[in-house]
Structure formats: C-alpha cells, structure tokens
C-alpha cells in the first residue's frame, strides 16, 4: 500500500466508520448526562418490584409506592433519551431530573437505595452544565500578530532574532537594556 495515497472513509472497515460516526454524534449532545439520567431511572423502577432471595428467605421490598416508583423511573429514562435526541431541552431536562431524583428519596425506597438518586443527580447536573461547543473565533489582533510573525519568519530566515525577542525580562533598568550598554548618567 502506498503511504502517500489519500485515505478515504470508504476504505475503512465498517466498524471503524461506525465508531467515528458514533463519536461525532456523541460529541454534539449531552451524551453522558443522558446516560446517567437513564441509568438513574433503572434502580428506581427495579427495587420496588424486585423479589430478592437470600438462601431460602425471600425478601420483598414492594411498597405501596410502587406506581410512583414506576412513574419516576419511566420519566427519568424518558428524560435521558430526550437529552440524547433533543439537546435544546437540556436545561429543562436537567432540572427535571434533579427534581425527580429528590422526589424519589421519600417515594421510592430511598431513591433506589441511593443508587438511582445519585445517578439521576449526576445526570441532571451534567445536563445543566453542558454547553454546545463551537469553533474558537480568532480576534483580529491575534490574527494580525500571527500574520506579522509569519511574515517576519519568512523574511529573516536564518538571521538571528531581534533583541526584543531574546529575553522576556528586558527592561530599561537592567544590564541587558540597550544591547548590554548601561548609561552612567
């Protein structure tokens, strides 16, 4: 294979292409906020309806608030999916996830034994704090300075730099000022 040949996406393996597309999709939305919010709803739904067996003993944690737990968990899962596909509602979804997590403490077995509570709180906080990224806009001063530096580098190729760029600490009161010449008065 020629190392100078152009690389095309069509030449890559389909798993590599899929991974790159998923990475691009994930980068423009609050992905991890959605993951944590969605995962926060699962233990809130699970524990009130779970039937845990320890040896020959069956533990039923079912409470009268099973329907409330189901509603809270389904809402958290829905908010997690909404964060993935509707990034415009990220602040609303984040606040709603935090409020639902707080409501789950008294209503749903301590918020899924604090597992669902903590996951939903983290997801809500991530959703509120996420902001879409954008390209860094260069200021005209920075662009002008970069153009000047490029022009100077091209014009004086191989010639030592001027004195003002030799040291950053050059002032008029030290021995390096004015090319090393000090005035006695």
TORDO-204165 format. One record per residue: x, y, z of N, C-alpha, C, CB in turn; residue number from 1; residue in one letter. Coordinates in pm, 1 decimal, padded with zeros to 6 digits. Atoms other than C-alpha are relative to their C-alpha. Glycine has a CB too. Layout:
<recs>
((X Y Z) (X Y Z) (X Y Z) (X Y Z) NUM "a");
...
</recs>
This chain:
<recs>
((00083.9 -00117.9 00000.0) (00000.0 00000.0 00000.0) (00088.0 00123.7 00000.0) (-00095.3 00000.1 00121.0) 1 "x");
((-00075.2 -00123.0 00010.5) (00129.3 00343.5 -00090.0) (-00029.4 00088.5 00120.6) (-00033.1 00073.1 -00131.0) 2 "x");
((00026.9 -00083.5 -00118.1) (00175.2 00553.1 00228.2) (-00042.4 00142.4 -00035.2) (00122.8 00005.1 00087.8) 3 "x");
((00039.2 -00134.2 00039.7) (00115.9 00871.8 00029.0) (-00136.3 00003.8 -00067.9) (00103.7 00058.2 -00091.5) 4 "x");
((00131.8 00004.7 00062.6) (-00215.2 00757.1 -00111.7) (-00103.4 00062.1 00093.4) (-00039.0 -00145.7 -00035.6) 5 "x");
((00102.0 -00060.4 -00086.7) (-00517.5 00950.3 00013.9) (-00085.1 -00107.7 00067.0) (-00090.0 00095.8 -00081.1) 6 "x");
((00080.8 00093.6 -00075.7) (-00722.6 00777.5 00278.4) (-00146.1 00041.8 -00013.7) (00043.9 -00004.7 00149.8) 7 "x");
((00142.1 -00026.0 00015.8) (-01094.2 00751.8 00212.1) (-00075.9 -00075.4 00107.2) (-00048.9 -00040.3 -00140.8) 8 "x");
((00082.3 00066.6 -00100.6) (-01362.9 00667.6 00464.1) (-00057.8 -00130.0 -00054.5) (-00112.9 00092.5 00046.6) 9 "x");
((00054.8 00121.4 00059.4) (-01493.6 00410.1 00219.6) (00099.0 -00115.8 00009.2) (-00038.1 00025.1 -00145.7) 10 "x");
((-00101.2 00103.6 -00010.9) (-01163.9 00220.7 00255.5) (00008.7 -00059.3 00139.9) (00133.5 00055.1 -00039.8) 11 "x");
((-00007.2 00047.5 -00137.6) (-01203.3 00181.9 00633.3) (-00098.0 -00113.7 00022.2) (-00027.9 00114.1 00097.9) 12 "x");
((00089.8 00107.6 -00039.3) (-01363.6 -00115.7 00798.0) (-00131.3 00060.7 00048.8) (00064.5 -00089.4 00110.1) 13 "x");
((00130.9 -00056.2 -00034.5) (-01735.5 -00069.5 00864.2) (-00011.8 00026.2 00149.6) (-00111.8 -00094.0 -00045.2) 14 "x");
((00003.9 -00027.2 -00143.6) (-01680.3 -00091.2 01241.4) (00072.4 00130.5 00033.1) (00062.6 -00116.5 00078.1) 15 "x");
((-00072.6 -00124.9 -00020.8) (-01427.4 00191.2 01224.2) (-00085.2 00118.8 -00041.9) (00132.2 -00000.7 -00077.7) 16 "x");
((00087.9 -00106.9 00047.1) (-01667.2 00404.5 01023.2) (-00113.7 00022.0 00099.7) (-00056.6 -00033.3 -00140.2) 17 "x");
((00108.3 -00009.3 -00097.1) (-01946.5 00327.1 01269.9) (00046.9 00065.7 00129.0) (-00056.7 -00138.3 00029.4) 18 "x");
((-00054.9 -00060.5 -00122.0) (-01723.7 00419.0 01564.5) (00022.9 00149.5 -00018.4) (00131.5 -00068.6 00039.4) 19 "x");
((-00022.6 -00142.3 00026.3) (-01627.4 00751.2 01403.9) (-00132.1 00076.1 -00007.6) (00078.8 00018.4 -00130.4) 20 "x");
((00130.7 -00066.1 00006.9) (-01989.9 00834.1 01328.6) (-00062.9 00013.4 00138.2) (-00093.9 -00077.4 -00092.7) 21 "x");
((00053.8 -00007.1 -00135.6) (-02096.6 00748.4 01683.0) (00072.9 00105.3 00081.8) (00009.8 -00136.2 00068.8) 22 "x");
((-00077.6 -00099.8 -00072.8) (-01815.3 00961.5 01820.5) (-00040.2 00142.0 -00039.4) (00148.8 -00020.8 -00025.0) 23 "x");
((00044.8 -00130.8 00046.3) (-01924.0 01257.4 01606.4) (-00140.5 00030.5 00052.1) (00002.6 00006.4 -00153.6) 24 "x");
((00136.1 -00018.1 -00051.3) (-02288.2 01205.6 01709.1) (00002.8 00031.5 00149.1) (-00085.1 -00125.9 -00026.2) 25 "x");
((-00009.9 -00017.9 -00144.1) (-02192.0 01183.2 02076.7) (00058.1 00136.7 00036.5) (00085.2 -00110.5 00060.2) 26 "x");
((-00068.2 -00124.5 -00031.2) (-01980.6 01499.6 02059.4) (-00086.0 00124.2 -00007.8) (00113.6 00016.0 -00089.8) 27 "x");
((00082.5 -00119.8 00016.7) (-02265.4 01736.7 01971.9) (-00124.6 -00002.8 00087.3) (-00040.2 00015.5 -00145.1) 28 "x");
((00115.6 00010.1 -00089.6) (-02505.9 01641.6 02251.7) (00047.5 -00038.9 00139.4) (-00103.4 -00103.4 -00053.5) 29 "x");
((-00038.8 00038.0 -00137.1) (-02502.0 01588.6 02630.7) (-00014.8 -00150.6 00021.1) (-00085.7 00076.6 00103.9) 30 "x");
((00011.5 00145.6 00001.5) (-02439.9 01216.4 02590.0) (00009.0 -00059.3 00140.2) (00108.1 -00060.0 -00088.3) 31 "x");
((-00018.4 00060.6 -00132.2) (-02310.7 01134.4 02938.3) (-00108.6 00043.1 00096.8) (00136.6 00036.3 00056.4) 32 "x");
((00113.6 -00041.2 -00082.5) (-02587.4 01337.2 03100.6) (-00118.8 -00091.8 -00025.5) (-00038.3 00146.9 -00028.7) 33 "x");
((00108.3 00091.4 00033.9) (-02837.2 01119.8 02915.0) (00023.4 -00140.0 00054.4) (-00017.6 -00005.9 -00149.6) 34 "x");
((-00031.8 00133.4 -00050.9) (-02656.6 00800.9 03016.8) (-00027.1 -00007.4 00150.0) (00147.1 -00035.9 -00029.8) 35 "x");
((00018.5 00002.5 -00144.9) (-02652.1 00889.0 03387.2) (-00146.5 00016.2 00038.6) (00082.9 00109.4 00065.2) 36 "x");
((00141.8 -00018.2 -00030.1) (-03013.0 01009.2 03385.7) (-00078.3 -00126.9 -00031.4) (-00057.2 00118.6 -00079.1) 37 "x");
((00067.2 00124.0 00037.5) (-03130.0 00697.6 03204.0) (00031.1 -00111.7 00099.8) (00041.6 -00042.4 -00141.4) 38 "x");
((-00037.6 00103.4 -00096.2) (-02935.8 00468.6 03437.6) (-00055.0 00029.0 00139.6) (00151.3 -00013.0 00006.0) 39 "x");
((00059.1 -00034.1 -00128.6) (-03075.0 00658.7 03737.0) (-00143.5 -00047.5 00012.4) (00005.9 00148.4 00021.4) 40 "x");
((00138.2 00046.7 -00004.5) (-03427.2 00552.7 03642.9) (-00013.2 -00149.1 00018.6) (-00070.2 00039.4 -00123.9) 41 "x");
((00008.8 00146.6 -00006.3) (-03348.2 00181.9 03629.8) (-00011.1 -00052.2 00143.8) (00121.9 -00062.0 -00067.3) 42 "x");
((00016.8 00053.1 -00135.6) (-03288.9 00113.6 04004.0) (-00124.6 00052.5 00070.1) (00121.1 00033.1 00082.8) 43 "x");
((00121.8 -00054.0 -00060.1) (-03580.1 00338.1 04096.2) (-00119.9 -00085.1 -00041.1) (-00021.2 00147.7 -00041.8) 44 "x");
((00107.2 00090.1 00044.2) (-03807.9 00114.0 03889.3) (00020.1 -00140.2 00057.6) (-00005.2 -00006.2 -00154.5) 45 "x");
((-00026.6 00139.9 -00030.6) (-03638.1 -00214.0 03979.6) (-00030.1 -00036.7 00145.9) (00143.9 -00031.7 -00031.3) 46 "x");
((00005.5 00042.7 -00139.5) (-03620.6 -00217.8 04360.2) (-00140.1 -00014.9 00058.4) (00075.1 00096.0 00082.1) 47 "x");
((00132.2 00024.0 -00056.6) (-03990.6 -00172.2 04446.0) (-00067.8 -00126.3 -00052.6) (-00087.6 00117.5 -00027.2) 48 "x");
((00061.9 00118.5 00057.2) (-04080.2 -00464.9 04221.2) (00090.7 -00123.1 00008.5) (-00037.2 00026.4 -00144.2) 49 "x");
((-00096.3 00109.4 -00005.4) (-03776.6 -00684.3 04297.1) (-00039.7 -00101.7 00106.3) (00140.8 00053.8 00028.0) 50 "x");
((00020.4 00108.9 -00095.3) (-03800.3 -01015.7 04474.0) (00137.1 -00064.4 00021.0) (-00108.1 -00105.6 -00051.9) 51 "x");
((-00136.4 00043.7 -00025.6) (-03459.4 -01081.4 04625.5) (-00003.1 -00126.6 00085.8) (00082.2 00112.5 00069.6) 52 "x");
((-00006.3 00125.1 -00075.5) (-03376.4 -01431.8 04750.3) (00138.2 -00013.9 00061.9) (-00032.0 -00122.2 -00090.7) 53 "x");
((-00122.8 00026.6 -00073.9) (-03114.3 -01490.9 05017.8) (-00015.3 -00138.1 00062.9) (00028.2 00111.2 00109.3) 54 "x");
((00011.0 00141.0 -00041.2) (-03069.1 -01865.0 05068.8) (-00143.8 -00045.4 -00018.5) (00045.4 -00019.7 00148.7) 55 "x");
((00139.6 00042.4 00010.5) (-03421.6 -01986.7 05147.4) (-00096.7 00110.3 00039.1) (-00024.0 -00121.4 00086.5) 56 "x");
((00083.3 -00111.3 -00043.2) (-03550.6 -01646.0 05252.7) (-00028.0 00090.8 -00119.3) (00068.0 00079.2 00115.0) 57 "x");
((00040.2 -00088.0 00108.9) (-03741.9 -01433.7 05002.9) (-00029.5 00138.1 00057.9) (-00124.1 -00056.9 -00075.9) 58 "x");
((00021.5 -00138.2 -00044.2) (-03723.2 -01057.6 05054.4) (-00080.7 00073.6 -00104.2) (00134.2 00072.5 00025.7) 59 "x");
((00081.8 -00081.5 00089.8) (-03995.2 -00847.6 04900.7) (00005.1 00142.4 00051.1) (-00147.9 -00052.4 -00008.3) 60 "x");
((-00014.0 -00139.0 -00039.6) (-03924.0 -00476.6 04908.9) (-00117.2 00081.4 -00053.5) (00133.5 00057.7 -00050.2) 61 "x");
((00114.8 -00068.4 00059.4) (-04257.9 -00391.4 04749.6) (-00066.9 00090.0 00103.8) (-00101.5 -00102.4 -00056.1) 62 "x");
((00067.4 -00097.0 -00086.4) (-04421.2 -00085.9 04896.4) (-00126.8 00046.1 -00068.5) (00092.3 00120.9 00032.4) 63 "x");
((00121.2 -00054.3 00060.2) (-04742.9 00098.1 04837.0) (00032.3 00105.1 -00104.6) (-00090.1 00059.1 00106.7) 64 "x");
((-00037.6 -00103.2 00097.2) (-04548.9 00348.7 04631.5) (00059.6 -00061.1 -00126.5) (00099.8 00097.6 00062.3) 65 "x");
((-00052.0 00064.4 00120.5) (-04475.6 00102.5 04350.9) (-00036.6 00074.1 -00126.3) (-00050.2 -00140.5 -00008.8) 66 "x");
((00040.2 -00073.9 00119.8) (-04673.9 00303.3 04097.4) (00075.0 00132.4 -00010.5) (-00151.2 00025.2 00001.1) 67 "x");
((-00077.8 -00124.5 00002.8) (-04494.6 00623.0 04197.4) (00142.4 -00029.1 -00046.2) (00001.3 00067.9 00139.9) 68 "x");
((-00135.1 00038.2 00043.1) (-04161.3 00445.7 04153.6) (00003.9 -00027.1 -00149.8) (00048.0 -00124.2 00077.1) 69 "x");
((00007.8 00028.2 00143.0) (-04267.1 00324.9 03812.0) (-00006.1 00130.2 -00080.0) (-00122.6 -00087.9 -00031.2) 70 "x");
((00012.9 -00128.6 00070.8) (-04367.8 00677.3 03706.4) (00130.7 00077.6 00004.6) (-00113.5 00084.6 00061.0) 71 "x");
((-00126.4 -00073.9 -00012.4) (-04047.4 00835.8 03840.6) (00108.4 -00061.8 -00087.7) (00046.5 00002.9 00146.7) 72 "x");
((-00102.0 00067.0 00080.4) (-03826.3 00575.5 03674.2) (-00021.2 00018.0 -00149.0) (00002.8 -00146.3 00032.4) 73 "x");
((00030.1 -00017.6 00142.6) (-04002.1 00597.6 03339.2) (00026.8 00144.5 -00042.6) (-00147.3 -00038.4 -00029.8) 74 "x");
((-00029.1 -00140.0 00033.4) (-03980.0 00977.8 03348.1) (00150.3 00025.6 -00008.6) (-00062.6 00093.4 00104.0) 75 "x");
((-00146.1 -00018.1 00007.3) (-03606.2 00963.3 03422.2) (00058.0 -00064.5 -00125.1) (00067.6 -00058.8 00124.5) 76 "x");
((-00047.9 00065.3 00122.8) (-03549.0 00716.5 03138.6) (-00038.5 00084.0 -00122.3) (-00058.6 -00144.1 -00012.5) 77 "x");
((00044.3 -00084.8 00110.9) (-03752.3 00940.1 02906.3) (00083.6 00127.1 -00009.4) (-00147.8 00035.9 00016.2) 78 "x");
((-00085.2 -00119.4 00002.4) (-03551.4 01245.9 03009.8) (00140.4 -00033.3 -00050.0) (00007.6 00062.9 00140.0) 79 "x");
((-00130.8 00040.3 00050.1) (-03228.5 01055.1 02945.4) (00001.1 -00014.5 -00151.3) (00042.3 -00130.1 00064.0) 80 "x");
((00009.5 00012.1 00146.1) (-03340.7 00968.4 02593.3) (-00021.9 00135.5 -00065.8) (-00113.6 -00095.1 -00038.3) 81 "x");
((00023.5 -00134.4 00055.2) (-03463.5 01324.3 02537.5) (00128.3 00081.1 -00003.5) (-00106.2 00074.2 00082.2) 82 "x");
((-00128.6 -00070.9 00001.8) (-03119.3 01456.2 02628.9) (00084.3 -00042.1 -00119.7) (00077.3 -00025.7 00130.3) 83 "x");
((-00075.7 00045.3 00116.1) (-02972.1 01245.2 02351.1) (-00054.2 00056.1 -00130.1) (-00000.1 -00150.1 -00006.1) 84 "x");
((00058.5 -00032.5 00130.0) (-03215.8 01341.4 02078.3) (-00056.0 00141.7 -00009.4) (-00108.5 -00097.3 -00031.1) 85 "x");
((00049.3 -00138.3 00000.1) (-03335.5 01691.5 02180.3) (00090.4 00083.5 00090.2) (-00149.6 00007.5 00047.9) 86 "x");
((-00092.6 -00071.3 -00085.7) (-03033.3 01880.8 02308.0) (-00045.7 00139.5 00037.6) (00131.4 00008.2 -00066.0) 87 "x");
((00051.2 -00132.8 -00031.4) (-03231.0 02206.2 02310.6) (-00072.5 00006.5 00133.5) (-00091.9 00045.4 -00108.4) 88 "x");
((00072.6 -00000.6 -00127.5) (-03420.4 02099.9 02622.4) (00088.9 -00045.8 00114.4) (-00123.8 -00089.4 -00008.4) 89 "x");
((-00092.6 00052.8 -00098.4) (-03108.8 02015.4 02820.3) (-00015.5 00064.5 00136.8) (00140.0 00017.8 -00048.1) 90 "x");
((00014.5 -00065.2 -00130.7) (-03167.1 02274.7 03095.8) (-00127.9 -00047.5 00067.6) (-00001.0 00154.5 -00014.8) 91 "x");
((00125.0 00050.3 -00055.9) (-03529.2 02172.9 03144.3) (00015.3 -00144.2 00045.4) (-00112.9 00011.3 -00102.4) 92 "x");
((-00015.9 00141.8 -00033.7) (-03438.4 01802.6 03139.6) (00092.1 -00016.8 00120.1) (00055.2 -00078.4 -00120.3) 93 "x");
((-00090.3 00008.5 -00114.7) (-03153.8 01859.9 03385.6) (-00068.7 00037.9 00129.5) (00120.1 00088.6 -00021.5) 94 "x");
((00073.3 -00041.6 -00120.5) (-03372.3 02047.5 03632.6) (-00105.6 -00103.8 00035.8) (-00066.1 00138.7 -00020.9) 95 "x");
((00102.6 00101.2 -00025.4) (-03650.0 01791.3 03594.0) (00062.6 -00127.7 00055.3) (-00078.3 -00030.6 -00128.6) 96 "x");
((-00066.7 00120.4 -00051.2) (-03404.7 01503.2 03651.6) (00041.3 00018.7 00145.4) (00123.2 -00034.2 -00085.8) 97 "x");
((-00038.4 -00026.7 -00139.2) (-03275.9 01665.9 03969.4) (-00122.5 -00002.1 00090.9) (00072.1 00136.0 00011.4) 98 "x");
((00122.8 -00000.6 -00081.3) (-03629.6 01726.9 04097.8) (-00057.7 -00140.4 00015.5) (-00105.1 00092.4 -00062.8) 99 "x");
((00050.1 00137.6 -00009.2) (-03738.8 01371.6 04015.5) (00089.5 -00084.6 00090.1) (-00009.0 -00063.4 -00139.9) 100 "x");
((-00090.5 00073.2 -00088.5) (-03428.3 01236.4 04190.8) (-00027.4 00035.1 00145.9) (00146.7 00030.5 -00035.5) 101 "x");
((00030.7 -00040.6 -00137.7) (-03513.0 01438.6 04500.8) (-00133.3 -00057.8 00046.6) (-00002.8 00153.0 00011.2) 102 "x");
((00130.4 00056.9 -00035.5) (-03874.3 01318.8 04494.5) (00011.9 -00150.4 00022.3) (-00104.2 00029.5 -00109.9) 103 "x");
((-00012.4 00145.4 -00012.9) (-03755.3 00959.2 04463.4) (00050.5 -00043.1 00137.7) (00093.2 -00053.2 -00106.8) 104 "x");
((-00049.5 00039.0 -00132.8) (-03594.7 00966.2 04809.9) (-00115.1 -00042.1 00091.8) (00078.6 00116.0 00064.1) 105 "x");
((00106.6 00046.4 -00089.9) (-03918.2 00960.4 05011.9) (-00100.8 -00093.7 -00067.5) (-00073.4 00119.0 00056.6) 106 "x");
((00105.4 00074.0 00068.1) (-04135.2 00796.1 04745.6) (00041.9 -00134.9 -00056.0) (-00053.1 00081.9 -00109.2) 107 "x");
((-00040.9 00122.6 00068.9) (-03923.9 00513.3 04604.8) (00118.9 -00065.9 00070.1) (00035.4 00030.4 -00146.3) 108 "x");
((-00103.8 00074.3 -00072.4) (-03721.9 00319.9 04865.4) (00133.2 00073.6 00001.2) (00018.6 -00137.4 -00061.8) 109 "x");
((-00120.0 -00084.2 -00010.1) (-03471.4 00597.6 04927.2) (00069.2 00019.7 -00135.0) (00098.2 -00061.2 00098.8) 110 "x");
((-00054.1 -00026.4 00133.5) (-03429.6 00667.1 04558.0) (00072.8 -00118.1 -00058.1) (00092.1 00117.4 00004.0) 111 "x");
((-00067.7 00121.2 00049.4) (-03346.1 00310.2 04464.1) (00124.1 -00028.1 00081.0) (00036.5 00014.1 -00148.4) 112 "x");
((-00112.1 00017.5 -00093.6) (-03125.1 00275.2 04773.4) (00117.1 00090.1 -00036.5) (00045.7 -00146.3 00002.2) 113 "x");
((-00093.1 -00107.9 00032.6) (-02944.6 00595.2 04674.0) (00077.2 -00023.2 -00130.0) (00097.4 00018.0 00112.8) 114 "x");
((-00070.5 00024.4 00127.1) (-02808.7 00434.0 04356.0) (-00064.5 00082.5 -00110.4) (-00001.9 -00151.6 -00037.2) 115 "x");
((00071.4 -00076.1 00101.9) (-03075.8 00579.0 04127.5) (00001.6 00148.7 00029.1) (-00142.6 -00048.3 -00011.2) 116 "x");
((-00003.2 -00140.7 -00039.2) (-03079.1 00903.1 04323.9) (00130.3 00066.0 -00042.8) (-00018.4 00013.7 00151.0) 117 "x");
((-00130.8 -00059.9 00032.0) (-02705.9 00964.6 04281.0) (00021.1 00006.4 -00151.1) (00114.4 -00080.6 00066.0) 118 "x");
((-00016.6 -00000.9 00145.8) (-02704.1 00865.9 03913.3) (-00085.6 00108.0 -00065.8) (-00035.7 -00137.0 -00058.2) 119 "x");
((00087.1 -00102.5 00058.1) (-03001.5 01091.7 03835.7) (00048.6 00140.5 00034.8) (-00144.2 -00019.0 00048.6) 120 "x");
((-00053.8 -00132.1 -00037.3) (-02846.1 01383.0 04026.9) (00121.6 00035.3 -00085.7) (00038.5 00002.6 00150.0) 121 "x");
((-00117.7 -00024.4 00084.7) (-02519.1 01347.4 03835.6) (-00044.0 00029.4 -00143.1) (00096.6 -00121.9 00002.7) 122 "x");
((00049.5 -00023.4 00136.1) (-02707.2 01323.0 03504.7) (-00065.3 00136.3 -00014.5) (-00098.9 -00107.9 -00038.9) 123 "x");
((00062.8 -00131.7 00005.6) (-02915.4 01631.2 03582.9) (00101.9 00112.2 00006.3) (-00099.3 00015.2 00112.6) 124 "x");
((-00104.0 -00102.5 -00010.0) (-02608.8 01830.5 03684.8) (00080.6 00009.4 -00129.7) (00093.4 -00030.2 00118.2) 125 "x");
((-00072.4 -00002.0 00128.0) (-02425.0 01727.2 03367.9) (-00083.8 00064.0 -00110.2) (00040.0 -00142.5 -00041.0) 126 "x");
((00087.3 -00057.3 00103.0) (-02726.8 01823.2 03157.0) (-00006.5 00151.4 00012.0) (-00141.0 -00059.3 00009.9) 127 "x");
((00005.9 -00145.7 -00018.8) (-02746.9 02169.8 03310.2) (00132.1 00064.9 -00038.6) (-00035.0 00034.5 00146.0) 128 "x");
((-00130.3 -00062.8 00022.7) (-02373.9 02233.8 03281.5) (00052.7 -00016.4 -00142.2) (00099.8 -00056.5 00095.8) 129 "x");
((-00049.4 00021.9 00135.3) (-02330.4 02106.8 02924.3) (-00033.2 00119.3 -00088.2) (-00059.2 -00128.5 -00059.2) 130 "x");
((00021.8 -00106.0 00097.4) (-02292.0 02370.6 02655.2) (00056.5 -00047.2 -00133.5) (00066.3 00134.6 00045.7) 131 "x");
((-00052.1 00042.8 00130.3) (-02254.8 02309.4 02282.9) (00129.1 00073.1 -00032.0) (-00103.8 00024.5 -00111.2) 132 "x");
((-00128.0 -00058.7 00035.9) (-01902.8 02366.2 02163.1) (-00006.3 00063.7 -00137.4) (00109.9 -00104.9 00004.3) 133 "x");
((-00008.0 -00066.4 00129.6) (-01813.6 02588.0 01875.5) (00144.7 00028.7 -00033.3) (-00082.5 00130.0 -00000.9) 134 "x");
((-00137.8 -00032.3 00034.7) (-01503.7 02682.4 01684.3) (00044.4 00127.7 00070.4) (00015.2 00014.8 -00151.9) 135 "x");
((-00054.9 -00116.1 -00068.4) (-01279.0 02928.9 01859.0) (00015.9 00111.7 -00101.7) (00135.9 -00033.3 00069.0) 136 "x");
((-00009.1 -00114.5 00089.9) (-01319.7 03265.6 01693.9) (00127.8 00077.7 00031.0) (-00125.4 00091.6 00013.2) 137 "x");
((-00123.3 -00074.1 -00019.4) (-00990.9 03440.7 01642.2) (-00028.9 00149.6 -00007.2) (00105.7 -00040.7 -00105.0) 138 "x");
((00016.1 -00144.7 00000.0) (-00973.8 03808.0 01725.3) (00086.4 00059.1 -00111.5) (00038.2 00060.8 00138.8) 139 "x");
((-00082.0 -00061.7 00106.5) (-00842.6 04045.2 01457.4) (00142.4 00030.5 00046.0) (-00065.9 00129.0 -00048.6) 140 "x");
((-00134.1 -00030.0 -00050.8) (-00547.5 04139.6 01683.4) (00086.8 -00125.1 -00001.6) (-00007.5 00057.6 00142.8) 141 "x");
((-00076.0 00124.8 -00002.4) (-00442.3 03777.4 01726.2) (00035.4 -00043.9 -00142.1) (-00080.0 -00110.6 00071.8) 142 "x");
((-00026.2 00036.5 00139.4) (-00474.1 03713.6 01352.3) (00107.7 00090.3 -00059.7) (-00129.3 00008.8 -00083.6) 143 "x");
((-00100.4 -00092.5 00051.5) (-00269.9 04027.7 01273.7) (00137.7 -00032.0 00057.1) (-00038.6 00144.7 00032.9) 144 "x");
((-00128.1 00034.5 -00061.3) (00002.0 03926.7 01520.7) (00055.7 -00129.2 -00059.5) (-00015.5 -00014.2 00152.2) 145 "x");
((-00044.5 00125.3 00060.3) (00015.4 03577.2 01374.4) (00050.8 00023.2 -00141.5) (-00113.7 -00102.6 -00001.0) 146 "x");
((-00044.8 -00031.3 00135.7) (00040.9 03715.9 01020.1) (00134.0 00071.7 00001.0) (-00104.0 00085.3 -00072.0) 147 "x");
((-00125.7 -00073.7 -00009.6) (00319.5 03953.8 01126.2) (00114.4 -00094.4 00036.8) (-00011.5 00113.4 00103.7) 148 "x");
((-00103.3 00094.9 -00039.7) (00513.0 03673.1 01296.5) (00036.0 -00092.3 -00116.1) (-00046.3 -00082.2 00121.0) 149 "x");
((-00025.8 00085.6 00116.0) (00475.9 03453.7 00988.4) (00080.8 00075.1 -00105.0) (-00132.3 -00050.5 -00060.8) 150 "x");
((-00071.7 -00080.2 00098.5) (00593.9 03734.9 00760.5) (00144.3 00023.0 00043.9) (-00071.0 00134.3 -00021.8) 151 "x");
((-00136.1 -00022.7 -00050.3) (00894.4 03807.1 00985.0) (00082.0 -00128.6 -00009.1) (-00003.4 00051.3 00146.2) 152 "x");
((-00072.0 00126.4 00007.1) (00985.3 03438.9 00997.4) (00042.7 -00030.7 -00142.3) (-00085.9 -00113.0 00054.4) 153 "x");
((-00034.3 00024.3 00140.1) (00977.5 03417.0 00618.8) (00104.1 00099.1 -00049.4) (-00124.8 00007.6 -00087.6) 154 "x");
((-00091.7 -00103.5 00048.7) (01165.7 03744.9 00565.1) (00141.5 -00019.0 00054.1) (-00051.7 00138.2 00038.7) 155 "x");
((-00130.9 00010.6 -00063.7) (01450.3 03674.9 00806.8) (00036.6 -00145.7 00028.2) (00002.2 00080.6 00129.7) 156 "x");
((-00031.8 00140.7 -00016.1) (01502.3 03305.0 00754.5) (00150.5 -00014.9 00017.4) (-00050.6 -00082.8 -00120.8) 157 "x");
((-00141.9 00023.7 -00024.6) (01838.1 03208.3 00908.5) (00071.0 00114.7 00067.7) (00068.1 -00029.6 -00127.2) 158 "x");
((-00061.4 -00114.4 -00066.3) (01907.5 03551.8 01059.9) (-00042.8 -00001.8 00145.7) (-00039.9 00134.8 -00069.0) 159 "x");
((00038.8 00000.4 -00142.0) (01914.9 03576.5 01441.3) (-00112.0 00099.8 00027.0) (00121.2 00032.3 00088.9) 160 "x");
((00115.0 -00083.4 -00033.4) (01611.6 03729.8 01603.5) (00043.6 00133.0 00056.9) (-00090.6 -00071.1 00098.6) 161 "x");
((-00029.9 -00132.4 -00052.6) (01594.6 04090.4 01712.9) (00013.3 -00006.7 00151.8) (-00109.4 00101.1 -00040.7) 162 "x");
((-00027.4 -00000.8 -00142.5) (01691.4 04192.0 02065.7) (-00126.1 -00004.5 00085.0) (00079.7 00121.1 00035.1) 163 "x");
((00118.9 -00004.8 -00084.3) (01338.6 04248.7 02190.4) (-00064.6 -00137.1 00017.0) (-00100.4 00096.7 -00058.0) 164 "x");
((00055.9 00133.8 -00018.0) (01258.2 03882.2 02144.9) (00098.2 -00095.5 00066.6) (-00042.9 -00056.3 -00133.4) 165 "x");
((-00097.9 00088.2 -00061.4) (01576.7 03746.3 02305.0) (-00040.6 -00041.1 00140.2) (00135.0 00066.7 00003.3) 166 "x");
((00040.1 00030.1 -00137.8) (01461.5 03769.4 02665.3) (-00127.2 00074.9 00031.6) (00111.6 00037.1 00101.0) 167 "x");
((00127.5 -00061.2 -00035.0) (01124.4 03842.7 02812.2) (00014.5 00101.7 00112.3) (-00099.5 -00106.5 00039.8) 168 "x");
((-00015.6 -00085.2 -00116.7) (01269.5 04030.3 03109.9) (00077.8 00127.3 -00029.1) (00067.7 -00076.0 00109.1) 169 "x");
((-00076.8 -00118.5 00035.8) (01442.4 04311.7 02920.3) (-00078.5 00124.0 00039.4) (00032.9 00001.5 -00151.4) 170 "x");
((00057.1 -00129.5 -00037.0) (01367.8 04646.4 03079.0) (00109.0 00104.7 -00014.2) (-00058.0 -00001.9 00145.8) 171 "x");
((-00098.7 -00107.0 00016.3) (01540.3 04979.7 03068.6) (00082.1 00021.1 00125.1) (-00068.2 00129.1 -00037.8) 172 "x");
((-00074.4 -00020.5 -00124.2) (01672.4 04945.0 03422.4) (00098.9 -00112.2 00028.7) (-00095.8 00013.3 00115.5) 173 "x");
((-00096.0 00107.2 -00028.9) (01884.5 04630.7 03390.9) (00116.5 00005.6 -00098.2) (-00068.8 -00138.5 -00006.4) 174 "x");
((-00121.1 -00001.9 00080.8) (02213.6 04547.3 03231.1) (-00023.8 -00043.3 -00143.7) (00103.6 -00088.2 00062.2) 175 "x");
((00028.1 00046.4 00135.7) (02053.5 04391.9 02924.6) (-00065.8 00106.5 -00086.4) (-00087.9 -00121.8 00004.8) 176 "x");
((00068.7 -00104.2 00077.3) (01881.5 04712.0 02819.6) (00096.8 00062.5 -00098.8) (-00059.5 00108.4 00093.2) 177 "x");
((-00076.0 -00068.4 00103.7) (02005.6 04881.4 02505.2) (00122.2 -00080.7 -00043.8) (00043.3 00137.1 00049.2) 178 "x");
((-00106.6 00083.8 00052.8) (02216.8 04587.9 02389.5) (00111.2 -00026.1 00099.4) (00057.0 00062.5 -00121.9) 179 "x");
((-00101.5 00025.7 -00100.5) (02406.1 04549.4 02717.3) (00075.5 00124.5 00041.0) (00095.8 -00102.0 -00050.0) 180 "x");
((-00069.4 -00123.0 -00036.3) (02523.6 04910.0 02731.6) (-00082.6 00072.1 00105.7) (00023.5 00091.0 -00124.9) 181 "x");
((00065.4 -00071.6 -00108.0) (02438.4 05087.6 03054.6) (00044.5 00144.4 -00002.6) (00030.6 -00064.5 00136.4) 182 "x");
((-00038.5 -00141.1 -00005.4) (02431.8 05462.0 03080.5) (00024.6 00036.4 00146.6) (-00110.9 00092.7 -00064.2) 183 "x");
((-00034.3 -00035.1 -00136.3) (02600.2 05600.4 03389.0) (-00060.1 00132.7 00039.0) (00149.4 00003.7 00017.4) 184 "x");
((00061.3 -00123.2 -00047.0) (02415.4 05919.2 03388.4) (-00006.8 00096.9 -00103.2) (00069.6 00056.3 00112.3) 185 "x");
</recs>
